[in-house]
Amino acid sequence: MRDKNKLIQAAMDKAVANKEVAGVNLLVIQDGKETHYAQSGHANIGEDIPMNRDTIVHLYSQSKPITAAAAMLLVQDGIVDLNEPVANYFDSFKDQTCLIDGEIRKLPWDKFVRIADLLNMTSGLVYPGMNTPAERATSLLFADAIRRLECPYENTSDSSSAVDNSRKDYQMTTLEFAEEIGKLPLQFIPGTQFQYGTSADVLGAVIEKATGQKFGDFLKERIFDPLDMKDTGFYVPEDKKNRLALAYEVKNGDFSELNGDNLIIRKDGNKNRFESGGAGLFSTLDDYSHFGQMLLNGGTYNGNQILTPRTVEFMTNSAIMDGPQHAFDNWYGLEGHTYSNLMRILVDPAKALIIGNKGEYGWDGWLGAYFMNDPESRTTLLMMTQMRDYGTGNLTRKLRNIVMS
């Protein structure tokens, strides 16, 4: 008889010994009951702090499913329409340019970024890079925002999240980021292709504009508090800093602490006026499991209804169109998957490189946070690690194969 707990622990310990990860933990809930928990390695090597169950991590892109759920709240409440243009919220999206046939041209009048494009990464908004004019312009915006992280969180003339383009001596806000990125050229005509990028960050700003609340305040009121996600937010309070895991990379054969504030996310967990819907949240295994269980339960957790069952069904059963789907032909590791509402969705298990069921969904993060919900087996699986460029890694696939086999 296979002992899954022993197999999970052995795989984790081996990955730590081989310096694949510095620390890792895993939580599996099936049919509402915890079936597996394991941990190995360190959250902080220098201070000999283990990777504990209550360790707080940078979620990075694992923030995206929460942002999608927040958008679904506004959809079911009739506040936003997925077909409406982002230009309804930010003026810079009214007269955009786009890379067309190798040249930057004015975006055709009948083509514009819609809310649905933000949820499906078909907007033409990109992450920083050097390959195209859109990527290079985005790199400059990110560099300015990262520089401004060293500026005061508040200033005397503006303590709100309103855009003030005349002042650059304080941190960039969520709204300012969206307004500025709308001025940059798009990578392609919206809706025609898929490219992973800053769409979720702009979506967070849309939510802020639509509700009149700071994005973080909206998430706390409508998602975090009802789900008892007490350790989740866009910064880590001082009295919890001792639980924040460090991020690592391997240099010269050994672990080295990672430096820098990647994607405008503060390494130190301090307050950040840019509340990134795509990468900014901090959380724990248990907190995120409450979110996962809410989705599996049709939008309800411990008697609190967050989303309606029909909204959850819509959120987790969609797919991008055939044209953008071709982007996944070359996304190694996501064979057999589609993408929608800021999550991967397994549509063809026969093509996938992992053991799984049709309809499972979730996402991961730059440092290795990983989330999967499988409606068929009613399983929530979460893994947390903090290693540079890890995403869904070798250990992630091994652990989920043990659980799902």
C-alpha positions in Angstrom: 0.0 0.0 0.0 1.4 3.4 -1.0 1.9 5.8 1.9 1.4 9.2 0.2 2.5 11.1 3.3 5.9 9.4 3.2 6.3 9.9 -0.5 5.5 13.6 -0.2 7.9 14.1 2.6 10.7 12.2 0.8 10.2 14.2 -2.4 10.3 17.5 -0.4 13.4 16.5 1.6 15.2 15.4 -1.6 14.4 18.7 -3.3 15.8 20.7 -0.3 18.9 18.5 -0.1 19.5 19.0 -3.8 19.0 22.8 -3.4 16.1 22.9 -5.7 14.1 24.7 -3.0 15.2 26.3 0.3 11.9 25.6 2.0 8.6 24.2 1.0 5.2 23.3 2.5 2.1 21.5 1.1 -1.5 21.3 2.1 -4.2 19.1 0.5 -7.9 19.2 1.3 -10.3 16.6 -0.1 -14.0 16.6 0.4 -13.6 19.4 2.9 -11.1 17.4 5.1 -7.4 17.9 5.3 -5.6 14.8 4.0 -2.0 15.9 3.7 0.3 18.5 5.3 4.1 18.4 5.0 7.0 20.8 5.3 10.7 20.8 4.7 13.6 23.2 4.7 13.7 26.8 5.8 11.8 30.0 5.4 14.9 31.9 6.7 18.2 30.0 6.5 20.3 32.6 8.3 18.0 32.6 11.3 17.3 28.9 11.2 13.5 29.4 10.8 11.7 26.4 9.3 9.2 26.6 6.6 6.2 26.4 8.9 2.5 26.1 8.3 1.9 29.8 9.2 4.8 31.1 7.1 3.8 34.1 5.0 5.0 34.1 1.4 4.9 36.4 -1.6 2.2 35.0 -3.8 3.3 36.9 -6.9 1.0 35.7 -9.7 -1.0 33.4 -7.4 -2.6 36.8 -6.6 -4.4 36.7 -9.9 -7.2 34.2 -9.1 -8.2 36.4 -6.2 -8.3 39.4 -8.5 -10.4 37.4 -10.9 -12.8 36.5 -8.1 -13.0 40.2 -7.1 -14.0 41.1 -10.7 -16.6 38.3 -10.6 -18.1 40.0 -7.5 -18.7 43.1 -9.6 -20.0 41.2 -12.5 -22.6 39.4 -10.4 -23.6 42.6 -8.8 -24.1 44.4 -12.1 -21.4 46.9 -11.5 -19.0 46.0 -14.4 -19.7 44.4 -17.8 -17.1 42.1 -19.3 -17.8 43.6 -22.7 -17.3 47.2 -21.7 -14.1 49.1 -22.6 -11.4 49.8 -20.1 -11.6 53.3 -21.5 -14.8 53.7 -19.4 -12.5 53.9 -16.4 -9.2 55.3 -17.7 -8.9 58.1 -20.3 -5.5 56.8 -21.5 -7.2 53.8 -23.0 -9.4 55.9 -25.3 -6.8 56.7 -27.9 -4.3 53.9 -27.8 -1.5 52.8 -30.1 -0.6 49.2 -31.1 2.2 47.3 -32.8 0.7 46.4 -36.2 2.8 44.8 -39.0 6.0 45.8 -37.2 5.0 49.5 -36.8 3.3 51.4 -34.0 0.0 52.6 -35.3 -3.2 54.0 -33.9 -5.5 51.3 -32.7 -8.5 50.8 -35.1 -11.5 52.7 -33.8 -13.5 49.5 -33.4 -10.8 47.6 -31.5 -10.3 48.4 -27.8 -9.3 46.7 -24.6 -12.3 45.2 -22.8 -12.6 44.0 -19.3 -12.8 40.4 -20.6 -9.4 41.0 -22.3 -7.9 41.8 -18.9 -9.3 38.6 -17.4 -8.0 36.5 -20.4 -4.6 38.2 -21.0 -5.7 39.1 -24.5 -5.4 42.8 -23.9 -2.0 43.4 -25.6 -0.6 44.7 -22.3 2.7 43.1 -21.5 5.3 42.6 -18.8 8.7 44.3 -19.0 11.1 43.0 -21.7 13.4 44.1 -24.5 12.0 42.4 -27.5 9.3 44.8 -28.7 8.4 48.5 -28.3 5.6 47.6 -26.0 7.9 45.6 -23.7 10.6 48.3 -23.7 8.1 51.0 -22.8 6.7 48.9 -20.1 10.2 48.3 -18.7 10.7 52.0 -18.3 7.4 52.4 -16.5 8.3 49.6 -14.1 11.7 51.0 -13.5 10.2 54.4 -12.5 7.7 52.7 -10.2 10.4 50.5 -8.5 12.6 53.6 -8.0 9.7 55.4 -6.3 9.2 52.5 -3.8 12.0 54.3 -1.9 9.9 57.4 -1.7 7.4 58.1 1.1 4.2 55.9 1.2 2.2 59.1 1.9 2.7 62.8 1.2 1.1 65.9 2.5 -0.6 66.9 -0.7 -2.1 63.5 -1.6 -3.0 60.8 0.9 -5.6 59.2 -1.4 -5.1 56.9 -4.4 -5.9 59.6 -6.8 -3.6 60.2 -9.8 -1.4 63.3 -9.5 1.0 63.4 -12.5 2.6 66.6 -11.2 4.3 64.8 -8.3 6.8 61.9 -8.6 8.3 62.0 -5.1 5.9 59.4 -3.6 5.1 55.8 -4.5 3.1 55.1 -7.6 -0.5 54.3 -7.0 -2.7 51.5 -8.5 -4.7 54.1 -10.4 -1.6 56.0 -11.7 -0.1 52.7 -12.9 -3.2 52.0 -15.0 -3.4 55.5 -16.4 0.3 55.5 -17.4 0.3 52.0 -18.9 -2.7 52.9 -21.1 -0.4 55.5 -22.8 2.0 52.8 -24.0 1.7 50.9 -27.2 -0.1 47.5 -27.1 1.7 44.4 -28.3 -1.2 43.4 -30.5 -4.8 44.2 -31.4 -6.9 43.3 -28.3 -8.6 39.9 -28.5 -6.5 38.5 -31.3 -3.6 37.0 -29.2 -2.7 35.8 -25.7 0.3 37.2 -23.9 0.9 37.1 -20.2 1.3 40.6 -18.8 0.0 43.4 -16.7 -3.7 42.8 -17.4 -4.5 41.8 -13.8 -2.8 45.0 -12.5 -5.1 47.1 -14.6 -8.1 45.0 -13.6 -7.3 45.8 -9.9 -7.3 49.5 -10.8 -10.7 49.1 -12.6 -12.1 47.5 -9.5 -10.8 50.4 -7.4 -12.4 52.9 -9.8 -15.7 51.0 -10.1 -16.1 50.7 -6.3 -14.6 53.9 -5.1 -12.6 51.9 -2.6 -8.9 51.1 -2.5 -8.4 47.7 -4.1 -7.0 46.3 -0.9 -9.9 47.6 1.2 -12.4 46.0 -1.3 -10.6 42.7 -1.1 -10.5 42.8 2.7 -14.2 43.6 3.0 -15.6 41.3 0.4 -13.1 38.4 0.3 -10.5 38.3 3.1 -12.6 39.0 6.1 -15.6 36.7 5.2 -13.1 33.9 4.4 -11.1 34.5 7.6 -7.9 35.1 5.6 -6.3 37.0 8.4 -2.7 36.9 7.1 -3.5 37.9 3.5 -3.0 41.4 2.1 -0.8 43.8 0.1 1.8 44.2 2.9 3.0 42.3 6.0 2.4 44.1 9.4 5.4 44.5 11.6 4.2 42.0 14.2 4.1 39.4 11.5 7.4 40.1 9.7 9.1 37.3 11.6 6.8 34.9 9.7 7.7 36.3 6.2 9.8 33.8 4.2 12.9 35.1 2.4 13.2 34.5 -1.3 16.2 32.6 -2.6 18.2 31.7 -5.6 21.2 29.4 -6.0 24.6 30.9 -6.7 27.9 29.1 -6.8 26.1 25.9 -5.6 24.5 27.4 -2.5 21.4 29.4 -1.5 21.6 33.1 -1.8 19.0 35.6 -0.6 17.3 37.3 -3.6 17.6 41.0 -3.8 15.4 43.6 -5.6 11.8 44.5 -5.7 10.6 42.5 -8.8 7.4 43.7 -10.6 7.1 46.7 -8.2 6.5 44.3 -5.3 8.4 45.1 -2.1 10.8 42.4 -1.0 10.5 43.6 2.6 6.7 43.4 2.8 6.3 47.0 3.7 3.3 49.1 2.6 3.1 49.7 -1.1 0.7 52.2 -2.7 0.7 50.1 -5.9 -1.7 47.3 -4.9 -0.8 44.9 -7.7 -3.7 42.6 -8.8 -1.3 40.5 -10.7 1.5 40.0 -8.1 1.1 42.0 -4.9 -0.5 39.7 -2.3 1.1 38.0 0.7 -0.6 35.0 2.2 -0.3 31.6 3.9 -1.3 28.0 3.1 -4.3 28.0 5.3 -5.6 31.4 4.2 -5.4 30.5 0.6 -7.1 27.2 1.3 -10.1 29.1 2.5 -10.3 30.8 -0.9 -9.9 27.5 -2.7 -12.6 25.8 -0.6 -15.0 28.7 -1.2 -14.7 28.2 -5.0 -15.1 24.4 -4.7 -18.2 24.9 -2.5 -19.9 27.0 -5.2 -19.0 30.4 -3.7 -19.7 29.7 0.0 -17.3 29.2 3.0 -18.5 28.6 6.5 -21.9 29.8 5.7 -20.7 33.0 4.1 -21.6 33.3 0.4 -19.0 35.3 -1.5 -19.9 34.3 -5.1 -23.1 32.6 -6.4 -22.8 29.1 -7.7 -23.5 30.3 -11.3 -20.8 32.9 -11.0 -18.3 30.3 -9.8 -19.3 28.0 -12.7 -18.8 30.9 -15.2 -15.4 31.8 -13.6 -14.0 28.3 -13.7 -15.4 26.8 -16.9 -14.5 29.5 -19.5 -11.8 29.3 -22.2 -10.0 31.7 -24.4 -10.9 31.8 -28.1 -9.2 29.6 -30.7 -6.7 32.2 -32.0 -5.2 33.2 -28.6 -5.2 29.5 -27.6 -2.3 28.9 -30.0 0.0 30.7 -27.5 -0.2 27.5 -25.4 1.3 25.4 -28.2 4.7 26.6 -27.0 4.1 27.1 -23.3 5.9 24.0 -22.1 4.3 22.5 -19.0 0.8 23.8 -19.8 0.1 21.2 -22.6 -3.6 20.3 -22.5 -4.6 23.5 -20.8 -6.5 26.6 -21.7 -6.6 30.0 -19.9 -9.5 32.2 -18.7 -10.3 34.5 -15.8 -6.6 34.7 -14.8 -6.3 30.9 -14.3 -5.1 27.8 -16.2 -7.9 25.3 -16.9 -7.1 21.6 -17.8 -9.2 20.7 -20.8 -7.4 17.7 -22.2 -5.7 15.5 -19.6 -4.4 13.2 -22.3 -2.1 16.0 -23.5 -1.0 17.2 -20.0 2.3 16.3 -18.4 0.8 15.8 -15.0 -1.8 13.5 -13.6 -5.1 15.4 -13.4 -8.7 15.7 -14.2 -10.6 17.7 -16.8 -11.8 20.9 -15.4 -9.2 21.5 -12.7 -8.0 25.1 -12.4 -5.6 27.4 -10.6 -2.3 29.3 -11.1 1.2 29.7 -9.7 3.6 32.5 -8.8 7.1 33.6 -9.8 8.6 32.3 -6.6 6.8 29.0 -6.6 3.5 29.5 -4.8 1.0 27.0 -6.4 -2.8 26.6 -6.3 -5.0 23.9 -7.8 -8.7 23.1 -7.4 -10.1 19.9 -8.9 -13.9 19.8 -8.8 -14.1 16.2 -9.9 -12.2 14.9 -6.8 -13.2 17.9 -4.7 -9.5 18.6 -4.0 -7.7 21.8 -3.1 -3.9 21.5 -3.4 -1.5 24.3 -2.3 2.3 24.4 -2.3 4.4 27.3 -1.1 8.1 27.9 -1.8 10.1 31.0 -2.5 12.7 30.4 -5.2 13.6 32.7 -8.1 11.8 31.9 -11.4 10.3 28.7 -9.9 6.7 28.9 -11.0 5.3 25.4 -11.4 8.5 23.5 -10.9 9.9 20.0 -10.9 8.9 19.4 -7.2 5.4 20.9 -7.8 4.7 18.3 -10.5 6.1 15.5 -8.4 4.0 16.4 -5.4 0.7 16.8 -7.2 1.3 13.5 -9.1 1.7 11.8 -5.8 -1.6 13.3 -4.6 -3.6 13.0 -7.8 -2.4 9.5 -8.8 
